Amino acid sequence: MQQQLREHIEKIIPLTDEEFDFILTQFTTRKFKKHQYIIQEGDNVKYAYFVLSGLLKLVYTDNSGKQHIVSFAMEDWWESDYYAFHTQTPATLSLECLEDTEVCCLSLEGYGILCDKLQKMERFFLQKANFGFLAAQRRILSLLTTDAKERYEQLVKQSPLLVQRVPKSLLAAYLGVSRETLSR
């Protein structure tokens, strides 16, 4: 866990051993089973999660009960209901394990401590947030301007490992198409 988290952070900022030891004090590690929910709609969202192993899906359920897949997260990715996490309001999204999963958990308090005490981490989180925003913007534009085939090709190009691990029915839902359309 420690080496994986350190390598992830050091892709953006260099760390001394002392800095990393301090960073570790703000994280806990948890394991979840396949199909287990890490966050359910209405929960208080206590953590942002860094995925060490496994695969997650973030889902919004509309008033008619239809589920909309917002995103997937696998190793070396972060995930949470970030709106609920940062505003400390009940979750509107659910986070479910598609595989047995191990995550590093960072509380909002821990996030604040890291940003206050280690300016490098503030820079790290800013860059992660910017990349997340850019990915979300790219996804929205893709949904608005491309057909199913183009969306699938973009996903394969951007995340080939994800496409291999996610069941076709979930990929279809994520792309906004039927399973039959995806198979074609």
Buried (B, 14 or more C-beta within 10 A) or exposed (E): BEEBBBEBBEEBBEBEEEBBEBBBEBBEEEEBEEEEEBBBBEBEBBBBBBBBBBBBBBBBBEEEEEBEBBBBBBBEBBBBBBEBBEEEEEBEBBBBBBBBBBBBBBBBEBBEBBBEEBEBBBEBBEEBEEEBEEEEEEBEEBEEEBEBEEBBEBBEEEBEEBBEBBEEEBBBBBBEBEEEBBEE
